[in-house]
Amino acid sequence: MRSCKEISVLLSAAQERRLGPLEQWSVRLHLLICKGCSNFRAQLAFLRVAVRRYRDGGDAR
């Protein structure tokens, strides 16, 4: 199983590119058992939406 550090790198990379099947499987498996990485994934999603709204001139709420 991959470490939290490796998973955080993959989660960040997923913002820029599509992960391969093995990478996707590794991330999904890890997220099932790791609350910290699940929280990190949620934070990345929140930031992605906030930045997009800011860029588009919308309300970030």
C-alpha positions in Angstrom: 0.0 0.0 0.0 1.2 3.5 -0.8 2.1 6.0 1.9 0.1 9.1 2.8 2.9 11.2 1.2 2.6 9.3 -2.1 -1.2 9.5 -2.1 -1.1 13.3 -1.5 1.2 13.6 -4.5 -1.2 11.6 -6.6 -4.2 13.6 -5.4 -2.4 16.8 -6.3 -1.4 15.4 -9.7 -5.0 14.4 -10.3 -5.8 18.2 -10.4 -3.6 18.5 -13.6 -4.0 15.1 -15.3 -6.0 11.9 -15.3 -4.5 9.2 -13.1 -3.8 5.8 -14.6 -5.9 2.8 -13.6 -3.3 1.6 -11.0 -2.9 5.0 -9.5 -6.7 5.5 -9.3 -7.0 2.1 -7.6 -4.2 2.9 -5.1 -5.8 6.2 -4.2 -9.3 4.7 -3.8 -8.0 1.9 -1.6 -6.0 4.3 0.6 -8.9 6.7 1.0 -11.1 4.0 2.3 -8.8 3.6 5.3 -7.2 7.0 5.8 -9.2 9.9 7.2 -6.3 12.3 6.9 -5.9 11.8 3.1 -9.7 11.9 2.7 -9.7 15.3 4.4 -6.9 16.4 2.1 -8.9 15.4 -0.9 -11.9 17.3 0.3 -9.7 20.4 0.9 -8.3 20.2 -2.6 -11.8 20.0 -4.0 -12.9 23.0 -2.0 -9.9 25.1 -3.1 -10.5 24.1 -6.7 -14.0 25.4 -6.6 -13.1 28.6 -4.6 -10.3 29.5 -7.1 -12.5 28.8 -10.1 -15.3 31.0 -8.6 -12.8 33.8 -7.8 -11.3 33.6 -11.3 -14.7 33.8 -12.9 -15.7 36.8 -10.7 -18.4 34.8 -8.8 -19.2 34.6 -5.1 -16.9 32.0 -3.4 -19.5 31.0 -0.8 
